[in-house]
Amino acid sequence: MAKSLLQQELQKRKPFECPEQEVTLNLLRTADFVSREGHSLLERHGISGQQYNVLRILRGHRETGLPCQKIVAQMMTQTPDITRLVDRLEAGGFVGRERTEQDRRLVIVHITAVGMDLLAQLDEPVLNMHRGQMKHMTRAELAELNRLLEKLRRPVTEAVVSVRKKACST
């Protein structure tokens, strides 16, 4: 049997232990290749991928802002250190914070005009990067890939939601 592309790239002499192992490693390798270009683009604008993710989330809530816990829940990759991430964005003038009158312990994070301007500069280059990375795939292939990735992730997502609901009800 011919070696898979992943076997060739990793210079693996023996077959993978099982298809699940190959799929997992293929996902990790592909995610690394796809994200590397994005990280480079964002670094040229002085922010990290996680900071970009936070700014995008806050742009979607620009009228109301969000507390840190809600930002973390919407992030693409979970971070245990949202406070430091927001600190760096605030130091750059991209976000602001304010305490609520109802609960002085609750801090709401808002995107600033500077943050909105940065996202406006990045919108087109980021979309072009995504399109360029996947230009060799048809719309049908992209839809199928999305469907399969969601199918793979669904049980894990449902388990996380279930744990959060239990934690909130106690």
DSSP file (Angstrom, degrees, kcal/mol; ACC not computed):
  #  RESIDUE AA STRUCTURE BP1 BP2  ACC     N-H-->O    O-->H-N    N-H-->O    O-->H-N    TCO  KAPPA ALPHA  PHI   PSI    X-CA   Y-CA   Z-CA
    1    1 A M              0   0    0      0, 0.0     2,-0.1     0, 0.0     0, 0.0   0.000 360.0 360.0 360.0 139.4    0.0    0.0    0.0
    2    2 A A        -     0   0    0      1,-0.1     2,-0.1     0, 0.0     0, 0.0  -0.379 360.0-105.8 -70.4 146.4    1.3    3.5   -0.9
    3    3 A K        -     0   0    0      1,-0.1    -1,-0.1    -2,-0.1     2,-0.0  -0.443  34.4-116.7 -71.3 144.1    2.3    5.8    2.0
    4    4 A S     >  -     0   0    0     -2,-0.1     4,-2.1     1,-0.1     5,-0.2  -0.311  28.0-106.2 -72.7 164.3    0.0    8.6    2.8
    5    5 A L  H  > S+     0   0    0      1,-0.2     4,-2.9     2,-0.2     5,-0.2   0.897 122.6  52.9 -58.2 -41.1    1.1   12.2    2.4
    6    6 A L  H  > S+     0   0    0      1,-0.2     4,-2.5     2,-0.2    -1,-0.2   0.912 106.8  51.4 -63.7 -42.1    1.4   12.5    6.2
    7    7 A Q  H  4>S+     0   0    0      1,-0.2     5,-2.8     2,-0.2     4,-0.4   0.909 112.6  47.0 -59.4 -41.1    3.6    9.4    6.4
    8    8 A Q  H ><5S+     0   0    0     -4,-2.1     3,-0.8     3,-0.2    -2,-0.2   0.930 112.0  49.2 -66.8 -45.5    5.9   10.9    3.7
    9    9 A E  H 3<5S+     0   0    0     -4,-2.9    -2,-0.2     1,-0.3    -1,-0.2   0.886 116.7  41.6 -62.2 -38.9    6.0   14.3    5.5
   10   10 A L  T 3<5S-     0   0    0     -4,-2.5    -1,-0.3    -5,-0.2    -2,-0.2   0.483 107.3-128.0 -86.1  -2.5    6.9   12.7    8.8
   11   11 A Q  T < 5 +     0   0    0     -3,-0.8     2,-0.5    -4,-0.4    -3,-0.2   0.900  45.2 173.8  53.7  43.8    9.2   10.2    7.1
   12   12 A K      < -     0   0    0     -5,-2.8    -1,-0.2    -6,-0.2    -2,-0.1  -0.716  22.7-167.7 -86.3 124.2    7.4    7.5    8.9
   13   13 A R        +     0   0    0     -2,-0.5    -1,-0.2    -3,-0.1    -2,-0.1   0.859  69.9  52.4 -81.0 -37.6    8.5    4.0    7.9
   14   14 A K  S    S-     0   0    0      1,-0.1     3,-0.1    -7,-0.1    -2,-0.0  -0.651  94.1 -99.5 -99.0 156.2    5.8    2.0    9.4
   15   15 A P        -     0   0    0      0, 0.0    -1,-0.1     0, 0.0    -2,-0.1  -0.241  50.0 -87.9 -64.7 161.9    2.0    2.5    9.0
   16   16 A F        -     0   0    0      1,-0.1     4,-0.0    -4,-0.1    -9,-0.0  -0.333  36.1-114.4 -66.6 156.1    0.1    4.4   11.7
   17   17 A E  S    S-     0   0    0      1,-0.2    -1,-0.1    -3,-0.1     3,-0.0   0.863  91.0 -14.3 -60.7 -37.8   -1.2    2.3   14.6
   18   18 A C  S  > S-     0   0    0      1,-0.1     4,-1.7     0, 0.0     3,-0.5  -0.975  70.5-101.4-159.8 162.4   -4.8    3.0   13.6
   19   19 A P  H  > S+     0   0    0      0, 0.0     4,-2.6     0, 0.0     5,-0.2   0.851 118.8  59.8 -60.0 -34.2   -6.8    5.4   11.3
   20   20 A E  H  > S+     0   0    0      1,-0.2     4,-2.4     2,-0.2     5,-0.2   0.879 104.1  50.4 -62.5 -37.7   -7.8    7.5   14.4
   21   21 A Q  H  > S+     0   0    0     -3,-0.5     4,-2.5     2,-0.2     5,-0.2   0.927 111.4  47.6 -65.4 -44.8   -4.1    8.2   15.1
   22   22 A E  H  X S+     0   0    0     -4,-1.7     4,-2.5     1,-0.2    -2,-0.2   0.904 111.9  49.9 -64.6 -40.5   -3.4    9.3   11.6
   23   23 A V  H  X S+     0   0    0     -4,-2.6     4,-2.7     2,-0.2    -1,-0.2   0.933 111.3  49.1 -62.8 -45.6   -6.5   11.6   11.5
   24   24 A T  H  X S+     0   0    0     -4,-2.4     4,-2.3     1,-0.2    -2,-0.2   0.940 114.5  44.0 -60.0 -48.0   -5.4   13.2   14.8
   25   25 A L  H  X S+     0   0    0     -4,-2.5     4,-2.6     1,-0.2    -1,-0.2   0.867 112.3  53.4 -66.1 -35.6   -1.9   13.8   13.6
   26   26 A N  H  X S+     0   0    0     -4,-2.5     4,-2.6    -5,-0.2     5,-0.2   0.906 108.8  49.6 -64.7 -41.9   -3.2   15.0   10.3
   27   27 A L  H  X S+     0   0    0     -4,-2.7     4,-2.8     2,-0.2    -2,-0.2   0.935 112.8  46.9 -60.7 -46.6   -5.4   17.5   12.1
   28   28 A L  H  X S+     0   0    0     -4,-2.3     4,-2.0     2,-0.2    -2,-0.2   0.919 114.5  46.1 -63.0 -44.4   -2.5   18.8   14.2
   29   29 A R  H  X S+     0   0    0     -4,-2.6     4,-2.2     2,-0.2    -1,-0.2   0.919 115.0  46.9 -65.8 -43.6   -0.2   19.1   11.3
   30   30 A T  H  X S+     0   0    0     -4,-2.6     4,-2.8     1,-0.2     5,-0.3   0.919 110.5  52.1 -65.5 -43.8   -2.8   20.8    9.1
   31   31 A A  H  X S+     0   0    0     -4,-2.8     4,-2.6    -5,-0.2     5,-0.2   0.889 109.3  51.5 -59.6 -38.8   -3.7   23.2   11.9
   32   32 A D  H  X S+     0   0    0     -4,-2.0     4,-1.9    -5,-0.2    -1,-0.2   0.938 112.2  44.8 -64.0 -46.5   -0.1   24.1   12.3
   33   33 A F  H  X S+     0   0    0     -4,-2.2     4,-0.9     1,-0.2    -2,-0.2   0.927 116.6  45.5 -63.5 -44.8    0.4   24.9    8.6
   34   34 A V  H  X S+     0   0    0     -4,-2.8     4,-0.8     1,-0.2     3,-0.2   0.902 116.7  44.1 -67.6 -41.4   -2.8   26.8    8.3
   35   35 A S  H  X S+     0   0    0     -4,-2.6     4,-2.8    -5,-0.3     5,-0.2   0.778  98.9  71.7 -77.2 -25.5   -2.3   28.9   11.5
   36   36 A R  H  X S+     0   0    0     -4,-1.9     4,-1.9     1,-0.2    -1,-0.2   0.909  99.0  47.1 -57.9 -44.4    1.4   29.6   10.9
   37   37 A E  H  X S+     0   0    0     -4,-0.9     4,-2.1    -3,-0.2    -1,-0.2   0.894 112.4  50.9 -64.7 -39.8    0.6   32.1    8.0
   38   38 A G  H  X S+     0   0    0     -4,-0.8     4,-2.6     2,-0.2     5,-0.2   0.910 108.0  51.6 -64.2 -43.0   -2.1   33.8   10.2
   39   39 A H  H  X S+     0   0    0     -4,-2.8     4,-2.6     1,-0.2    -1,-0.2   0.906 109.7  50.4 -60.7 -40.8    0.3   34.2   13.1
   40   40 A S  H  X S+     0   0    0     -4,-1.9     4,-1.6    -5,-0.2    -1,-0.2   0.920 110.9  48.7 -63.0 -44.4    2.9   35.8   10.8
   41   41 A L  H  X S+     0   0    0     -4,-2.1     4,-0.5     1,-0.2    -2,-0.2   0.930 114.3  45.4 -61.0 -46.9    0.3   38.2    9.4
   42   42 A L  H ><>S+     0   0    0     -4,-2.6     5,-2.0     1,-0.2     3,-1.3   0.883 107.3  57.7 -67.8 -38.6   -1.0   39.2   12.9
   43   43 A E  H ><5S+     0   0    0     -4,-2.6     3,-1.7     1,-0.3    -1,-0.2   0.867  99.0  60.0 -59.3 -36.3    2.6   39.6   14.3
   44   44 A R  H 3<5S+     0   0    0     -4,-1.6    -1,-0.3     1,-0.3    -2,-0.2   0.736 107.4  47.1 -64.0 -20.3    3.3   42.2   11.6
   45   45 A H  T <<5S-     0   0    0     -3,-1.3    -1,-0.3    -4,-0.5    -2,-0.2   0.304 122.5-107.9-102.7   6.8    0.4   44.2   13.1
   46   46 A G  T < 5S+     0   0    0     -3,-1.7     2,-0.3     1,-0.2    -3,-0.2   0.653  82.6 100.2  82.7  16.8    1.7   43.7   16.6
   47   47 A I      < -     0   0    0     -5,-2.0    -1,-0.2    -8,-0.1    -2,-0.2  -0.916  62.4-124.7-132.7 161.8   -0.9   41.3   18.0
   48   48 A S     >  -     0   0    0     -2,-0.3     4,-2.4    -3,-0.1     5,-0.2  -0.453  34.4-103.3 -94.0 171.2   -1.1   37.6   18.7
   49   49 A G  H  > S+     0   0    0      1,-0.2     4,-2.3     2,-0.2     5,-0.1   0.891 122.6  50.1 -61.3 -40.6   -3.8   35.1   17.4
   50   50 A Q  H  > S+     0   0    0      2,-0.2     4,-2.3     1,-0.2    -1,-0.2   0.886 109.9  50.3 -67.6 -37.9   -5.5   35.1   20.8
   51   51 A Q  H  > S+     0   0    0      2,-0.2     4,-2.4     1,-0.2    -2,-0.2   0.911 110.4  50.1 -65.1 -41.0   -5.5   38.9   20.9
   52   52 A Y  H  X S+     0   0    0     -4,-2.4     4,-2.5     1,-0.2    -2,-0.2   0.920 109.3  52.0 -60.7 -43.7   -7.0   39.0   17.4
   53   53 A N  H  X S+     0   0    0     -4,-2.3     4,-2.2     1,-0.2    -2,-0.2   0.915 109.6  48.9 -59.5 -44.9   -9.7   36.5   18.5
   54   54 A V  H  X S+     0   0    0     -4,-2.3     4,-2.7     1,-0.2    -1,-0.2   0.922 110.8  50.4 -62.2 -44.6  -10.6   38.6   21.6
   55   55 A L  H  X S+     0   0    0     -4,-2.4     4,-2.1     1,-0.2    -2,-0.2   0.904 110.2  49.9 -61.9 -40.8  -10.9   41.7   19.4
   56   56 A R  H  X S+     0   0    0     -4,-2.5     4,-1.4     2,-0.2    -1,-0.2   0.909 111.3  48.8 -63.9 -41.4  -13.1   39.9   16.9
   57   57 A I  H  < S+     0   0    0     -4,-2.2     4,-0.4     1,-0.2     3,-0.3   0.938 112.6  47.9 -62.4 -46.3  -15.4   38.7   19.8
   58   58 A L  H >< S+     0   0    0     -4,-2.7     3,-1.0     1,-0.2    53,-0.3   0.826 104.4  59.8 -67.7 -31.0  -15.6   42.2   21.2
   59   59 A R  H >< S+     0   0    0     -4,-2.1     3,-1.2     1,-0.3    -1,-0.2   0.888 102.3  54.4 -62.0 -36.5  -16.4   43.7   17.8
   60   60 A G  T 3< S+     0   0    0     -4,-1.4    -1,-0.3    -3,-0.3    -2,-0.2   0.642 118.0  35.4 -70.1 -13.3  -19.5   41.5   17.8
   61   61 A H  T <> S+     0   0    0     -3,-1.0     4,-3.6    -4,-0.4     3,-0.4  -0.148  76.4 135.0-127.6  36.2  -20.5   42.9   21.2
   62   62 A R  T <4  +     0   0    0     -3,-1.2    -2,-0.1     1,-0.2    -1,-0.1   0.779  70.0  52.4 -65.6 -26.7  -19.3   46.5   20.7
   63   63 A E  T  4 S+     0   0    0     -4,-0.1    -1,-0.2     1,-0.1    -2,-0.1   0.884 127.1  18.7 -74.2 -36.3  -22.5   48.1   22.1
   64   64 A T  T  4 S-     0   0    0     -3,-0.4    -2,-0.2    -6,-0.1    -1,-0.1   0.701  90.9-149.1-107.8 -24.5  -22.5   46.1   25.4
   65   65 A G     <  -     0   0    0     -4,-3.6    45,-0.2    -7,-0.2    -1,-0.1  -0.141  19.1-107.9  70.9 179.5  -19.0   44.7   25.8
   66   66 A L  E     -A  109   0A   0     43,-2.1    43,-3.1    -4,-0.1     2,-0.1  -0.996  14.4-114.3-145.3 147.7  -18.4   41.4   27.6
   67   67 A P  E >>  -A  108   0A   0      0, 0.0     4,-1.6     0, 0.0     3,-0.8  -0.485  41.8-106.6 -73.7 158.2  -17.0   40.2   30.9
   68   68 A C  H 3> S+     0   0    0     39,-0.6     4,-2.6     1,-0.2     5,-0.2   0.852 117.3  58.8 -55.8 -39.6  -13.9   38.1   30.7
   69   69 A Q  H 3> S+     0   0    0      1,-0.2     4,-1.8     2,-0.2    -1,-0.2   0.878 107.1  47.2 -61.0 -36.8  -15.6   34.8   31.4
   70   70 A K  H <> S+     0   0    0     -3,-0.8     4,-0.9     2,-0.2    -1,-0.2   0.828 109.9  53.3 -74.7 -30.7  -17.9   35.3   28.4
   71   71 A I  H >X S+     0   0    0     -4,-1.6     3,-1.0     2,-0.2     4,-0.7   0.956 108.8  49.4 -64.3 -49.2  -14.9   36.2   26.2
   72   72 A V  H >< S+     0   0    0     -4,-2.6     3,-1.1     1,-0.3    -2,-0.2   0.891 105.9  57.3 -56.8 -42.0  -13.1   33.0   27.2
   73   73 A A  H 3< S+     0   0    0     -4,-1.8    -1,-0.3     1,-0.2    -2,-0.2   0.768 111.2  43.1 -62.5 -25.4  -16.2   30.9   26.4
   74   74 A Q  H << S+     0   0    0     -3,-1.0    -1,-0.2    -4,-0.9    -2,-0.2   0.486  88.4 115.0 -99.2  -4.0  -16.3   32.2   22.8
   75   75 A M    <<  -     0   0    0     -3,-1.1     3,-0.1    -4,-0.7   -25,-0.1  -0.318  67.7-132.2 -71.5 150.6  -12.5   32.0   22.1
   76   76 A M  S    S+     0   0    0      1,-0.2     2,-0.4   -26,-0.1    -1,-0.1   0.886  99.2  27.6 -66.8 -40.8  -11.2   29.6   19.4
   77   77 A T  S    S-     0   0    0    -27,-0.0    -1,-0.2     2,-0.0     2,-0.1  -0.989  93.9-118.1-123.1 133.9   -8.6   28.3   21.8
   78   78 A Q        -     0   0    0     -2,-0.4    -5,-0.1    -3,-0.1    -6,-0.0  -0.413  28.3-166.7 -72.0 142.4   -9.1   28.4   25.6
   79   79 A T        -     0   0    0     -2,-0.1     3,-0.4     1,-0.1    -4,-0.1  -0.997  20.4-159.1-131.3 132.1   -6.8   30.4   27.7
   80   80 A P  S    S+     0   0    0      0, 0.0     3,-0.2     0, 0.0     2,-0.2   0.614  90.2  60.1 -80.0 -10.7   -6.4   30.3   31.4
   81   81 A D     >  +     0   0    0      1,-0.2     4,-1.6     2,-0.1     3,-0.2  -0.401  54.4 141.9-118.3  55.4   -4.9   33.8   31.5
   82   82 A I  H  >  +     0   0    0     -3,-0.4     4,-2.7    -2,-0.2     5,-0.2   0.834  69.7  62.4 -64.8 -32.4   -7.5   36.1   30.0
   83   83 A T  H  > S+     0   0    0     -3,-0.2     4,-2.4     1,-0.2    -1,-0.2   0.937 106.3  43.1 -60.9 -46.8   -6.7   38.9   32.4
   84   84 A R  H  > S+     0   0    0      2,-0.2     4,-2.1     1,-0.2    -1,-0.2   0.868 112.6  53.9 -67.4 -35.5   -3.1   39.2   31.2
   85   85 A L  H  X S+     0   0    0     -4,-1.6     4,-1.8     2,-0.2    -2,-0.2   0.926 111.9  44.2 -62.5 -45.4   -4.3   39.0   27.6
   86   86 A V  H  X S+     0   0    0     -4,-2.7     4,-2.7     2,-0.2    -2,-0.2   0.866 108.7  58.9 -68.2 -36.5   -6.8   41.8   28.2
   87   87 A D  H  X S+     0   0    0     -4,-2.4     4,-2.5    -5,-0.2    -2,-0.2   0.933 107.1  46.7 -55.7 -46.8   -4.1   43.8   30.0
   88   88 A R  H  X S+     0   0    0     -4,-2.1     4,-1.4     1,-0.2    -1,-0.2   0.889 112.8  49.0 -65.9 -39.3   -1.9   43.7   26.9
   89   89 A L  H  <>S+     0   0    0     -4,-1.8     5,-2.3     2,-0.2     6,-0.8   0.888 112.1  49.0 -66.5 -37.8   -4.8   44.7   24.7
   90   90 A E  H ><5S+     0   0    0     -4,-2.7     3,-1.4     1,-0.2    -2,-0.2   0.902 107.3  54.6 -67.3 -40.6   -5.6   47.6   27.0
   91   91 A A  H 3<5S+     0   0    0     -4,-2.5    -1,-0.2     1,-0.3    -2,-0.2   0.836 108.1  50.5 -62.0 -31.9   -2.0   48.7   27.1
   92   92 A G  T 3<5S-     0   0    0     -4,-1.4    -1,-0.3    -5,-0.2    -2,-0.2   0.495 116.9-115.8 -82.9  -3.7   -2.1   48.9   23.3
   93   93 A G  T < 5S+     0   0    0     -3,-1.4    22,-0.5    -4,-0.3    21,-0.4   0.585  84.3 118.3  82.0   9.9   -5.3   51.0   23.4
   94   94 A F  S   <S+     0   0    0     -5,-2.3    18,-2.5    20,-0.2    21,-0.3   0.762  76.7  20.1 -82.4 -26.0   -7.3   48.3   21.7
   95   95 A V  E     -B  111   0A   0     -6,-0.8     2,-0.3    16,-0.3    16,-0.2  -0.929  62.9-154.5-138.0 162.1   -9.8   47.7   24.6
   96   96 A G  E     -B  110   0A   0     14,-2.5    14,-2.9    -2,-0.3     2,-0.3  -0.918  10.9-144.3-131.2 161.4  -11.0   49.4   27.6
   97   97 A R  E     +B  109   0A   0     -2,-0.3     2,-0.3    12,-0.2    12,-0.2  -0.940  15.4 177.2-127.1 148.8  -12.5   48.1   30.9
   98   98 A E  E     -B  108   0A   0     10,-2.0    10,-3.3    -2,-0.3     2,-0.3  -0.991  26.1-125.5-148.9 146.2  -15.2   49.4   33.2
   99   99 A R  E     -B  107   0A   0     -2,-0.3     8,-0.2     8,-0.2     2,-0.2  -0.645  32.5-117.7 -85.8 145.6  -16.8   48.1   36.4
  100  100 A T        -     0   0    0      6,-1.9     6,-0.2     3,-0.7    -1,-0.1  -0.510   9.0-133.8 -81.8 153.2  -20.6   47.8   36.4
  101  101 A E  S    S+     0   0    0      1,-0.2     3,-0.3    -2,-0.2    -1,-0.1   0.852 105.1  54.3 -71.1 -35.5  -22.7   49.9   38.8
  102  102 A Q  S    S+     0   0    0      1,-0.3     2,-0.4     2,-0.1    -1,-0.2   0.872 126.3  15.0 -69.3 -37.4  -24.8   46.8   39.8
  103  103 A D    >   -     0   0    0      3,-0.2     3,-1.9     1,-0.1    -3,-0.7  -0.861  63.2-163.9-143.0 101.6  -21.8   44.6   40.8
  104  104 A R  T 3  S+     0   0    0     -2,-0.4    -1,-0.1    -3,-0.3    -3,-0.1   0.661  90.3  63.6 -63.6 -15.8  -18.4   46.4   41.3
  105  105 A R  T 3  S+     0   0    0     -6,-0.1     2,-0.5     2,-0.0    -1,-0.3   0.740  86.1  86.9 -77.4 -22.3  -16.7   43.0   41.0
  106  106 A L    <   -     0   0    0     -3,-1.9    -6,-1.9    -6,-0.2     2,-0.5  -0.680  63.0-164.1 -86.0 122.8  -17.8   42.6   37.4
  107  107 A V  E     - B   0  99A   0     -2,-0.5   -39,-0.6    -8,-0.2     2,-0.5  -0.919   4.3-154.5-108.9 127.4  -15.5   44.1   34.8
  108  108 A I  E     -AB  67  98A   0    -10,-3.3   -10,-2.0    -2,-0.5     2,-0.5  -0.867   7.4-148.4-102.5 131.9  -16.8   44.7   31.3
  109  109 A V  E     -AB  66  97A   0    -43,-3.1   -43,-2.1    -2,-0.5     2,-0.3  -0.863  16.0-172.5-102.5 131.7  -14.3   44.8   28.4
  110  110 A H  E     - B   0  96A   0    -14,-2.9   -14,-2.5    -2,-0.5     2,-0.3  -0.924  24.9-119.9-121.3 145.7  -15.1   47.0   25.4
  111  111 A I  E     - B   0  95A   0     -2,-0.3   -16,-0.3   -53,-0.3     2,-0.1  -0.656  32.7-142.5 -79.2 142.2  -13.3   47.3   22.1
  112  112 A T     >  -     0   0    0    -18,-2.5     4,-2.4    -2,-0.3     5,-0.2  -0.421  28.3 -99.2 -96.7 175.4  -12.0   50.8   21.4
  113  113 A A  H  > S+     0   0    0      1,-0.2     4,-2.5     2,-0.2     5,-0.2   0.862 125.9  55.7 -61.7 -35.7  -11.9   52.8   18.2
  114  114 A V  H  > S+     0   0    0    -21,-0.4     4,-2.2     2,-0.2    -1,-0.2   0.914 108.4  47.4 -63.3 -42.7   -8.2   51.8   17.9
  115  115 A G  H  > S+     0   0    0    -22,-0.5     4,-2.2   -21,-0.3    -2,-0.2   0.899 111.7  50.0 -64.3 -41.4   -9.2   48.2   18.2
  116  116 A M  H  X S+     0   0    0     -4,-2.4     4,-2.2     2,-0.2    -2,-0.2   0.899 109.9  51.3 -63.9 -40.7  -11.9   48.6   15.5
  117  117 A D  H  X S+     0   0    0     -4,-2.5     4,-2.0     2,-0.2    -2,-0.2   0.911 108.8  50.9 -63.0 -42.7   -9.4   50.4   13.2
  118  118 A L  H  X S+     0   0    0     -4,-2.2     4,-1.6     1,-0.2    -2,-0.2   0.935 110.8  48.1 -61.5 -45.7   -7.0   47.5   13.6
  119  119 A L  H  X S+     0   0    0     -4,-2.2     4,-2.2     1,-0.2    -1,-0.2   0.892 108.3  54.8 -62.2 -38.5   -9.6   44.9   12.7
  120  120 A A  H  X S+     0   0    0     -4,-2.2     4,-0.6     1,-0.2    -1,-0.2   0.883 108.8  48.8 -61.9 -37.3  -10.7   47.0    9.7
  121  121 A Q  H  < S+     0   0    0     -4,-2.0    -1,-0.2     1,-0.2    -2,-0.2   0.824 116.9  42.6 -68.1 -31.4   -7.1   46.9    8.5
  122  122 A L  H  X S+     0   0    0     -4,-1.6     4,-2.6    -5,-0.2     5,-0.3   0.707  91.5  84.2 -90.0 -21.7   -6.9   43.1    9.0
  123  123 A D  H  X S+     0   0    0     -4,-2.2     4,-2.2     1,-0.2     5,-0.2   0.914  96.2  38.2 -51.6 -55.2  -10.3   42.1    7.6
  124  124 A E  H  X S+     0   0    0     -4,-0.6     4,-2.8     1,-0.2     5,-0.2   0.932 116.5  49.6 -67.6 -46.8   -9.4   41.9    4.0
  125  125 A P  H  > S+     0   0    0      0, 0.0     4,-2.0     0, 0.0    -1,-0.2   0.893 112.8  48.5 -59.6 -37.6   -5.8   40.4    4.4
  126  126 A V  H  X S+     0   0    0     -4,-2.6     4,-2.4     2,-0.2    -2,-0.2   0.936 112.6  47.2 -68.6 -45.0   -7.2   37.7    6.7
  127  127 A L  H  X S+     0   0    0     -4,-2.2     4,-2.6    -5,-0.3     5,-0.2   0.918 112.4  50.2 -61.2 -42.7  -10.0   36.8    4.4
  128  128 A N  H  X S+     0   0    0     -4,-2.8     4,-2.6     2,-0.2    -1,-0.2   0.880 109.1  52.4 -62.6 -37.8   -7.6   36.7    1.4
  129  129 A M  H  X S+     0   0    0     -4,-2.0     4,-2.5    -5,-0.2    -2,-0.2   0.947 110.7  46.9 -63.0 -47.8   -5.2   34.5    3.4
  130  130 A H  H  X S+     0   0    0     -4,-2.4     4,-1.2     1,-0.2    -2,-0.2   0.926 113.7  47.9 -60.2 -44.9   -8.1   32.0    4.2
  131  131 A R  H  < S+     0   0    0     -4,-2.6     3,-0.4     1,-0.2     4,-0.3   0.914 112.2  49.8 -62.8 -41.9   -9.2   32.0    0.5
  132  132 A G  H >< S+     0   0    0     -4,-2.6     3,-0.8     1,-0.2     4,-0.2   0.880 107.3  54.0 -64.5 -38.9   -5.6   31.5   -0.7
  133  133 A Q  H 3< S+     0   0    0     -4,-2.5    -1,-0.2     1,-0.2    -2,-0.2   0.781 121.0  31.0 -66.5 -25.8   -5.0   28.6    1.7
  134  134 A M  T >< S+     0   0    0     -4,-1.2     3,-1.9    -3,-0.4    -1,-0.2   0.155  80.2 114.7-120.9  19.0   -8.1   26.7    0.4
  135  135 A K  T <  S+     0   0    0     -3,-0.8    -1,-0.1    -4,-0.3    -2,-0.1   0.723  72.7  62.3 -65.0 -20.5   -8.3   27.8   -3.2
  136  136 A H  T 3  S+     0   0    0     -4,-0.2     2,-0.4    -3,-0.2    -1,-0.3   0.464  92.7  81.8 -83.2  -1.3   -7.6   24.3   -4.4
  137  137 A M  S <  S-     0   0    0     -3,-1.9     2,-0.1     1,-0.0    -3,-0.0  -0.831  76.9-127.5-108.2 144.1  -10.8   23.0   -2.7
  138  138 A T     >  -     0   0    0     -2,-0.4     4,-2.4     1,-0.1     5,-0.2  -0.358  28.2-108.7 -79.5 165.6  -14.3   23.2   -4.1
  139  139 A R  H  > S+     0   0    0      1,-0.2     4,-2.5     2,-0.2     5,-0.2   0.899 122.2  52.5 -59.5 -40.8  -17.2   24.7   -2.2
  140  140 A A  H  > S+     0   0    0      2,-0.2     4,-2.4     1,-0.2    -1,-0.2   0.904 109.0  49.0 -64.0 -41.2  -18.6   21.2   -1.9
  141  141 A E  H  > S+     0   0    0      2,-0.2     4,-2.7     1,-0.2    -1,-0.2   0.903 111.2  49.7 -65.1 -40.5  -15.3   19.9   -0.4
  142  142 A L  H  X S+     0   0    0     -4,-2.4     4,-2.5     2,-0.2    -2,-0.2   0.914 111.3  48.9 -64.0 -42.3  -15.2   22.8    2.0
  143  143 A A  H  X S+     0   0    0     -4,-2.5     4,-2.3     2,-0.2    -2,-0.2   0.907 112.9  47.8 -63.3 -41.4  -18.8   22.1    3.1
  144  144 A E  H  X S+     0   0    0     -4,-2.4     4,-2.5     2,-0.2    -2,-0.2   0.900 110.7  50.9 -66.9 -41.2  -18.0   18.4    3.6
  145  145 A L  H  X S+     0   0    0     -4,-2.7     4,-2.6     2,-0.2     5,-0.2   0.929 111.2  48.6 -61.8 -45.1  -14.8   19.2    5.5
  146  146 A N  H  X S+     0   0    0     -4,-2.5     4,-2.4     1,-0.2     5,-0.2   0.919 110.9  51.0 -59.0 -44.4  -16.8   21.5    7.8
  147  147 A R  H  X S+     0   0    0     -4,-2.3     4,-2.1     1,-0.2    -2,-0.2   0.925 112.4  45.6 -60.0 -46.0  -19.4   18.8    8.3
  148  148 A L  H  X S+     0   0    0     -4,-2.5     4,-2.3     2,-0.2    -1,-0.2   0.891 112.2  50.5 -67.4 -40.2  -16.9   16.2    9.2
  149  149 A L  H  X S+     0   0    0     -4,-2.6     4,-2.3     2,-0.2    -1,-0.2   0.905 111.2  48.8 -64.7 -40.5  -15.0   18.5   11.6
  150  150 A E  H  X S+     0   0    0     -4,-2.4     4,-2.3    -5,-0.2    -2,-0.2   0.894 110.1  51.9 -65.6 -38.8  -18.2   19.4   13.4
  151  151 A K  H  < S+     0   0    0     -4,-2.1    -2,-0.2    -5,-0.2    -1,-0.2   0.899 111.4  47.6 -62.8 -40.4  -19.1   15.7   13.6
  152  152 A L  H  < S+     0   0    0     -4,-2.3     4,-0.4     1,-0.2    -2,-0.2   0.902 118.2  40.4 -65.2 -42.0  -15.7   15.0   15.2
  153  153 A R  H  X S+     0   0    0     -4,-2.3     4,-2.6     1,-0.2     3,-0.5   0.741  93.5  85.2 -81.5 -25.0  -16.0   17.9   17.6
  154  154 A R  H  X S+     0   0    0     -4,-2.3     4,-2.9     1,-0.2     5,-0.2   0.862  88.1  48.6 -52.2 -49.9  -19.7   17.5   18.6
  155  155 A P  H  > S+     0   0    0      0, 0.0     4,-1.8     0, 0.0    -1,-0.2   0.894 114.7  46.3 -61.3 -37.3  -19.3   14.9   21.4
  156  156 A V  H  > S+     0   0    0     -3,-0.5     4,-2.2    -4,-0.4    -2,-0.2   0.927 113.4  48.9 -68.3 -44.4  -16.5   16.9   23.0
  157  157 A T  H  X S+     0   0    0     -4,-2.6     4,-2.5     1,-0.2     5,-0.2   0.919 111.1  49.7 -60.9 -45.2  -18.4   20.1   22.7
  158  158 A E  H  X S+     0   0    0     -4,-2.9     4,-2.2    -5,-0.2    -1,-0.2   0.879 109.9  51.4 -63.0 -37.5  -21.6   18.5   24.2
  159  159 A A  H  X S+     0   0    0     -4,-1.8     4,-2.2    -5,-0.2    -1,-0.2   0.905 110.4  48.4 -65.8 -41.4  -19.5   17.1   27.1
  160  160 A V  H  X S+     0   0    0     -4,-2.2     4,-2.4     2,-0.2    -2,-0.2   0.922 111.9  49.0 -65.1 -44.4  -18.0   20.6   27.9
  161  161 A V  H  X S+     0   0    0     -4,-2.5     4,-2.4     1,-0.2    -1,-0.2   0.903 110.5  51.7 -61.4 -41.3  -21.4   22.2   27.8
  162  162 A S  H  X S+     0   0    0     -4,-2.2     4,-2.1     1,-0.2    -1,-0.2   0.910 110.0  48.4 -62.4 -43.6  -22.8   19.6   30.1
  163  163 A V  H  X S+     0   0    0     -4,-2.2     4,-2.3     1,-0.2    -2,-0.2   0.908 111.5  50.2 -64.0 -42.0  -20.0   20.1   32.6
  164  164 A R  H  X S+     0   0    0     -4,-2.4     4,-2.1     2,-0.2    -2,-0.2   0.908 109.6  50.8 -63.3 -41.8  -20.5   23.9   32.5
  165  165 A K  H  X S+     0   0    0     -4,-2.4     4,-1.5     1,-0.2    -1,-0.2   0.913 111.0  48.3 -63.1 -42.0  -24.3   23.5   33.1
  166  166 A K  H  X S+     0   0    0     -4,-2.1     4,-0.6     1,-0.2    -1,-0.2   0.905 111.2  50.7 -63.6 -41.1  -23.7   21.2   36.1
  167  167 A A  H >< S+     0   0    0     -4,-2.3     3,-0.5     1,-0.2    -1,-0.2   0.867 111.3  48.3 -65.4 -36.1  -21.1   23.7   37.5
  168  168 A C  H 3< S+     0   0    0     -4,-2.1    -1,-0.2     1,-0.2    -2,-0.2   0.767 107.7  55.1 -75.9 -25.3  -23.6   26.6   37.2
  169  169 A S  H 3<        0   0    0     -4,-1.5    -1,-0.2     1,-0.2    -2,-0.2   0.567 360.0 360.0 -86.9  -7.3  -26.4   24.7   38.8
  170  170 A T    <<        0   0    0     -4,-0.6    -1,-0.2    -3,-0.5    -2,-0.1   0.455 360.0 360.0 -95.3 360.0  -24.6   23.9   42.0
